[in-house]
Amino acid sequence: MVTVEQGRIRSFFEGLVVLAIILVLIQTFLEDVALIGGWSWEVRKVLLISGFIFDLFFTFEFLIRFFSAAFRREAGEYLLHRKGWIDLFASVPLLLFNSGPLMAAVFLGGGTLSGLGGVFNVLKVAKAIRVARILRLLRVLKVFKKIKYTGSAMAQRHVALITSLAVTVTVATLFLCTLIQPLLPSTPGRAEVLETTETRLLERFDGTDSRQLAEALPTLLIIKEDQQTLYSRYENSYYRSMFGPTDYQHRRIGNYDFFLSLKPELVDRAAQSLAFFVLIVLLVLVFLLYYSPHFALTISDPVHIMRRGFAESGYKLEVEIPTRYRNDDIYRLAALYNREYLPLKERMKHQEDRLHSDLSLDTIGDILVDEE
């Protein structure tokens, strides 16, 4: 049995989780906006660190809930029926494949772009890792579950279920399509063509036409030969303020080290992620603001009226039957309720009243009879 103190702790924990979900959704939104808007690296670094902290928090939340349910032998119930799968997919994969590797890059990186070296070329995989952030949008469902948008438990459960299915299918489809797209045979996309063009231009470089190469390659940032800088597009102060470890890639061709900006591609992916975010939020709002009232009007409200009519003797409200829905099963039942049950209920009420009235008059008559 749950004590009052345990109930308070559980309520506080649930409130903290909902607050964290709202904040992580805002953080996800701002992380994409920061890339698109060209915000400074220090601001973006704070957003990346906060994302890591949120993913760590939600991973611990999942582990606590899972092992607590497992201790009670309810692990399957938690994962399947209490949205535990959302806790799983929106926490552990993100920590392992998104915010975790990004934190490793942030804390292992140096202060200037030219001082980082080629070790972070491996972070080119961050372009694919960012896809995992789509899973964070599943957290919208956890907030949606907490909103009491209707007085009907049936409507609440039904709309929550169909919203969960719609959002999950959408997120899973976006995630899988984005993940497997590079593996599918197709004509080279813009990124592939750009990378091929970059490689050809870099391979032709002979150390004498740095500025010409920089004009041909807008993504070229720095050219080095044996640690000596031959060309730099910006000052080191600009690199320190605007570039992070995941914003560039390093290529070594012959004796030359080339540093190329990944920001154009990252901005494209951020715009794509932002579009996904807006899509999911709009999807939830459509179900919440349109489908939920529609379900209440066409299902739960007629059931509520008929239930009260059966349960309360004085309740005589008819079910209003919209013309466009009159052939629906619920309204065909409501028509029988209006046509058959309510008149029958009224006749039975009259009979009871008349019987009660007759008994009362007889009783009064007996009392008022003069004694001889």
N, C-alpha and C positions, 0 to 999 in steps of 0.2 A: 504494500500500500504506500502511495506517495504522500509524504508529509507536507505540511504547509511550507516549511523551509526548502524542501526539495522542489516543490512547485514554483517557488519564487526563483530559485537558481535556474530551473529549466526555462522559465519565462524570460529571465534576463538573457540567457544564452540564445534563445530563439530570436529575441529582439536584436541582439548583437549580430547574429548571422544575417538577418534581413538588412540591417544597416550596412554590413560589409558587402552584401550583394549589390545594393544600390551604389555604393562607392566604387566597387570594381567595374560596374557597368559604365559609370562616369569616367573612370580611369581608362578603360578600353577605348571609349569615344575620344577622350583627349589625346591619347597616344597616337591615334591616327591623325587627328587634327593637327597635332604638333609637327608631324612629318610633312603633311601637306602645306601647312602654314610656314614652314621653315623656322620653327622655334629653335632657340639656342640648345646646345648639347646639355648644358647644366639642367635646364628645365626638363628635357627629354630623359635625362639620367634619373631625375627624381621620379618621373612617371614609370620608368623601367623598374626601379627599385621598389616602388610601391606595388607594381604588378607582381613582382616576385614575392613580396610580403603577403599579398592577398592569396596568391596560389599556395603559399606555404600554410597560411591559416586554413584555407579550405581543404587542403590535404589532411591536416590534423583533424579538422571537423569530420571529414569522411571516415578516417581511421577510428576516431572515438565512437561515432555512431555505429560503424560496422562491427567493431569488437564488442560494443555494448549489446548490440542485437545478437551477435553470435553467442555471447555469454548467456543470453536468454533463449538461445536456439531459435532466433527469429531472423537470421541473416537473409534468407530467401525472401521473407516478408518485407524486410527493409529495402532490399535491392529492387524488388519488382513492384511492390504495391505502395511503398512510401517514398518513391522517387529517389531511392538510393543510387540508382544508375546515373542520375543527373549529378549527384555529389561526386561519383567516381569519375565520369568522363570530363567534368568541368573542373577537375582539380589535379589529379595525379599526372595525366598526360601533359598538361600545361606546365607543371613544375619540372617534369623530366625533359620535355622536348621544346619548351619555349623560354620561360622566364629563367629556368636554371642555367642553360647554356649562355643566355644573354648576360646573366650576372657574372658568370665566369669571364666573359669578354670584358665587361665593365671594370671588374676589379683587377684583372691581369693586364689591362691596357695601360699605355703611357699617356702623358699629357698632350703630346703633339702627334699629328698624323705621321710625320716623317720619322718619328722615333719608335713607331710600333713594330716595324719590320714585317716580315712575311708570315709570322706565326699565325696571324689572324685570318689568313686566306681561307682557313677551314670554315670560317664563319660565313662564307658564301652560302652555306647550307641554311643560314637564317632566312633566306628568301623562301625556302620551302617550310621551314619551321613556323613561320608566321601564320601559315595556314591553320595550325592547331588552335590559334586564338579564336577561330570561329566557334570552337566548342564552348568558349566562355559565355556565348550568347544563350546557352541552355539555362544559365542562371536566371534569365528572365522568367522562366517557368516557376522558379522557387518564390519569386516576388508575387507573381500572378496567383499562386496558390494561397497566399496570405490575405489577398483582397477579398473582402466580403461584399460582393457586387450584387447579390440577390438574397432574398429571404428564404428561397427554396433550396433545401439541401440537394434535391434531385437536379435542379438547374445548375447549382454550383458544381456538383460532381460531373455532370455531363459536359458542361462547357470546359471545365478544367481538363477533362480527358481528351476531348477533341482538339483543344488548343495544344496540349502536350504532344499529341500525335502529329499535328500539322507543323509545329515548330521543330520537333525532332526530325521529321522526314526532311524538312527544308534544310536544316543545319547539316544533317548527315549527307544529303545530296550535294550541297555546296562543298562540304569538306572532301568528300570522295572525288568529286569531279575535279576540284583544284589539285588534289593530291595525285591523281592518276593521269591528269592531262599531259604532263611531260613524257609519260611512258607510251602514249598512244602515237602510232605512226601518222604523221600529218605534214603538211607543208610548213617550212620554217616560219615561226612567228617573228614579231618585231624584235623581241629580245635575242633570239637566235641569230637573226640577220645582223643585229648590232654587234653581238659578240664576235661573229665571224669577221665583220668589217674591222673591228678594233684589233683583232689578232693579226690580220693582214697588214694593217698600217704599222703596228708595233714591230712586226718582223722585218719591215723594210727600213726601219730607223737605223741610220748610220752615225748618229751623234752630231750631225751638222745642221739639222733643220728642226730644232726643238719647237720653235714658235709655229712653224708651218704645221707640224704634227698636232700641236695643241689646238690650232684653229680647225683642223680636220676632225679632231676628237674632243668634243665639248666635255666629255667625262674625264679627260686626262687631268690629273692634279699635279703630279711630281714625276720628274725623270731623274734617276740617279745612276752614276757610273762609279763603281768601287767606293760607295758611301759618299761620293761628292755630288752635290746637287747641280744638275745641268739646267733644270727648269722647274719653276714652281708657279702655279697659277695664282696662289694667294700667299699672303704673309702667314707666318707661323701663328700669330695671334688669332687670325681668322680660323685656322684649323682647330686651335685649342677651344674656341668658343662655339664652333658650328659643327664639328665632326666628332663622331664617336667611333669606337672600334668596329661597329657593324655597318658603318656608312661607306666603306671603301673596300677595295680588294687589291692585292699585290700580285704582280706578275713579273717573273724574271725571265728575260729572253736574251741569251748571250751574256754580255757583260753589263746589261742594263736592267735596272729595277724600275718598273712602272707602277704608279699608284693611281688607280682609277676610281672615280666616285660611283657608288651604288645608289645614290640618292634618287635619280630618276626612276629606277625600277622600284625602289622602296616606296616612293610616293605613289606610283601606280598601284602597288599592292595595298597601300594604306587607303587609297580611294576605293578600291574594291572591297576591303574590309569594312569601310564606313558604309558603303552601299548595302552590304550584308546586314550590318547592325541596324540600319534604318528599316530594311525589309522586315527583319524579325520583330522589331518594335511595332511597326505598322500592322503586322500580322496579328500580334497579341491585342493591339487596340481594336482591330476590326472585330475579333471574337468578343472582346470585352464590351465594346460600345454598340455593336450592331447585332451580332449573333446571340449574345446573352439575352437582351430584351426580346428578340424574336422568339427564342426558345421559351422564355417565360410567358409570352403572349399566347403562343400556339400550343404549349404543352402544360407547363406547370400551373398557370393561372386557371385554365378550365378544370384541371384535376383538383386544385385547391377549392374552387367553388363547389364542385360536386361532393368533395369530402366533407365540407362544412354542412352542405345540404343533408347528407346522410346522418351526420353526427348531431346536428342541432335542430331541435324541433321547430324553433321559431325562425330559422334561416330559410328564406324563400327566393333568394336571388337567382335569376336565370343566367345560364351561360350565354354570353353574346357570341353569335356564330358569324364570323366574317364570310362573305359570299365566296371569296376566292379560295377559302379553305374548307368549305362545307362538306366536301367529299373525303376529307381526312378522317381516319378512324376515330381520333379523339373527338372530333366535332360530330360525327355520326352518333357516337355514344352520348355526347352532350345533347343532341337533338332528342334522343330517347328520354334522357333525363328531364329535359324541359317539357316534352310532350306527354310522357307517361308518369314519371315519378312525382314531379311537383304537383300535378292535379290530384293524384292518388294521395299524396301526403296532405294536401289541403282537405280532401274529403274525410280522411281519417281524423284530422284535427277537428273538423266540424262535428263529426260523430262523437268524439270524446267530449267536446264542449257541451253538446246537447245532452249526452248522458249525465254529465256532471251537473248541468243545469236542472234536469229532471229530478235527479236525486235531491238536489238542494231545495226545490220547490216542494216536493213531497215531504221532506223533512220539516220545512217551515210550516206546511199545512198541518202536519200532525201536531206540531207544537201549539199552533194557534187554535186547534179545535176546542170549543167550549166544553167544559166538563158538565155533565148533567147531574 
